[in-house]
Amino acid sequence: MVWMLAKVSPLDEVTTKVIFGQPPFVFTSHMFMITLATILLLVAMPLALRRKGMVLGGFGNAIEGICLYLREEVVRPFLHDKTDKYIGYLWTMFYFILTINLLGMIPLTRIVWMVTGGKETHFGGAATANIYVTGTLALAAFFLFHIAGIQENGIVHYFKSFSPKVPWPMMPFMFFMEVVSSFVRMFSLAIRLFANILAGHVLLGTLLSLIIIYHNAFVATGSTLFVVAMSMMELFVAFLQAYIFTFLTTIFIGLAVNPDH
């Protein structure tokens, strides 16, 4: 039983596995998923948005609708006339995170295992369940909203905004709190995305493990129904977390470029 529990670990889909190389220079399963997501976006987006007429159809129409919604309903209320300056990055970030989230729901390792006749591979996994991946995305956003603030306001005025108009003895403390707050924003972006994707995959893995552990028709039926329901929820979470990451990044950029508001 102990061996079986170890074999069907619910953490299997979210654990980084080495595909080739030797430490510290390795190519991992999560690196593969990020590369695959990048290639898919570079190929699929131009094809989907290629116009054959006046109006896009099918998949391209859905992408255009999401882009318009993000620009007009999410970004413009915060960035106003600066929307078009930053919308390209925000669109890219949304679709990149969404693609990685969706790819993480596909059991690529098992598909390759079946195609290759039982050969053990590590091509798959949920890259956004890796804190290093979400941390890197959050770090890029962190640099973006500070660089945007400096570019729009000048370095002196921007950092002066870290010390609002308070009695001078409190200014060092307020400046310190604003600096800490800017780092907290970065960590909140990373941990929120990481924790939600990790929790969902661990739950799905645990439900599937029950089928293997108990070998019971009742347990198998119940677990399968719960897995289907939770998979639908995970599909919603994949979109929701990409949206939240983009939405919060937009707010942080807005706060940086308009520090006086």
N, C-alpha and C positions, 0 to 999 in steps of 0.2 A: 504493500500500500504506500509506503514512503517513497519507493522508487517511482510509482505511478504518479504521485503528487508532484514529484520533482520533474517528471517527464512532461506533464501537462501544465506547467507553470503559467498562470494568467499574465505574467510579465513578459512572456516570450515575444509577443508582437511589438512591445515597446522598448525592448532592450537592443542597444546598438551591437551589431555583430560585424566582425571583420570579414570582408570579402577577399581581399588580397593585401599583401604588404606586411611589413614588420614594424612594430612600434619603434619610434613615434610616427613613422610615415606609413599610414594605412588608409585604405579605402573601405569605408564601412557601409552597412546597409542603409543608414540614414543619408549618407552622402549620395548613394545611388538614387534614393527617392528624390532628393533635391535636384540632382542632375536630370532625372527623368521628368520632373515637373517643369524644369526650365526648358527642356527640349520640346515638350508637349505645348507649352505656351508659345514658344517661338514658331512652331509649325502651325498649331491649330488657330491661333488668333488671326494671323494674316489671311488664312484660308476662310475662316468664318466671316471676317469683315470685308471680304472681297465683294464688291458690288457688281451685280450683273444688270441691275435696273436702278430705279430711283429709290426703292425701299429694300432694305435687307430682309431676308426671310429666315425662318427656322432658328437655328442656333445663333446665327449672327444677330438676329433681331433681339434675342434674349440678352446677349452680351451688351448690345447697344442700349437696351432699356435699363440694365443695371448701371451702366456707366453714366447715363443721364440722371438716374435717381441719385447716385452717389454725388455727382457734381452739383445738382440743383438743390437737393433736399438735405444732404449731409454736410458738404464742404462749404457751399456758398454762404449759408447763414453765419458761419464763423470767420471765413476768410474774405468774403465780399469781393472787392475788385482784384484781390490777389489769388482768387480761386484758380484761374487758368495757369498760374505760375507753378502751383504745387500739385495740381490734380493728376498730372502724369505719374508722379511717384505714388500717389495714393491709390490710383487705379492699379498700378503694377503690384503694389503691396497686397491689395485686396485679392486679386486673382492668384497671386503666387501662394499666399497662405491658404486660400480656398482649394487650390489644386493639390497642395501637399496634404491637406486634411482629407480630401476625397480619395486620393491615392492610398492613404493610410488605411482606408476602409476595405481596400481590395486585398484579399489574401494572396499576394503575388508569390510568396514562398511556396504555398501549397499548390498553386497553379503550375509553377515551374517544376515542383516535385512530381506532379502527375504527368506532365508532358515529357519529362526526362526519365520516366520509369522508376521513380523512387530515389533519385539522386538528391542528397541533402544540399540545399543551397540557402543563401541568406539574402536573396533579392526581394526585399519587402520590409514593411514596418511603418510605423507612424512617426515620421520625422518630427512633427510638432509636439510629440510626447517626450521630446528630448530637450531638457532645459538649456543646453548649449545652442540649439537651433533657435528656440524662441528668444533666448538671451541675445543672440546675434541680431535678430530682427529688431528687438527692442533697442539695442545699442545703435543700430542704424537710424531708428526713429529719434533717439536721444540726440544724436549729432545733428540730425535734420532740423529739429525745432530750435536748437541753440544757434545753429548757423543761420537759419531763417531770421531769428530774432536779431542777431548781430548785423546781418545784411540789410534788414529793413530799417533798423533804428540806429545803427552805429554801435561800436563796442562799448563806448563810455555810457551812452544813454541806456543801453540794454542792461548793463550790469548795475547801473544806478537804480533801475527798476526793482532790483532785488532788495533794496532798502527803501520801503515806502515811507511816506512822510509821517514819522513818529518822533517822539522826543529823542534827542541824540544819544542818551545812554542806552537806548534800546536798539539803536541801529545795527551794531555788530551782531546782536542776537537775532534780529530779524533777517539780516543778510545770511547768517548761518542757516536759519530755518528754511529760507528760500532755496539755498543751495541743496540742502538735504531733500527738500520737496521735489526738486528736479530729478534727483536720483531715485526717489521713491516712485515717481511716475514711470521711469524706465523699468524698475523691478516689477511694478504692477502689471505692465504690459507683458513682460516675459512670463511671470508666474500664472497670470490668469489664463493665457492660452495653453501653457504647458499643463496646468492642473486639470483643466476641463477635458483636454484630449486624452491625457493619461488615465483619468478616472473612467472615462467611457470605455476605453479599450480593456482596462483591467476588469471592469464589470462584465463585458462581453466574454473575455477569456475565462472568467470564473464560471459563468453560466454554461459555457461549452464544456468546461472541465467536469462539471457534474455528470454529464452524459457518460464520459469515459470512466469516471470513478465508480458510479453506482450500478451501471449496466441494468437500468430499470426502465421499462417502457413508460411508466407514468412520469418519472423524472425526466426522461428524454423528451417526451411530448411537452411537458411544462417548460423545460429549458429552451426548447426550440421556439416555442411561442414567445417567450420572453426575449430571446435573442432577436427575433424578427422585429418585435416592438421596439427594442432598444436600438436596433440598427436604423430604424426610421428616425428615432430620436437623435442618434448620432449624425445622421444626414443633415438634420436641422441644425445641430450644434456646429457642424463643419461650416455652414454658411454663417451662423450667428457669431461664432468666434472670429471669423475673418472680418465680419462687419464691425464688431466691437473694437477690434484692434485698429481698424481704419478710422472709426469714429473717434476713439480716444486720441489717436495720433493727430487727427484734425483739430481737436480741442486744444491739444498742447501746442500745436503750431500757431493756432489763433491767439493763445495766451502769450506766446513769444513775440509775434509780430505786432500785437496790440497790447503792450505791457501796461499801458495807462488805463485800460478798461477793466 
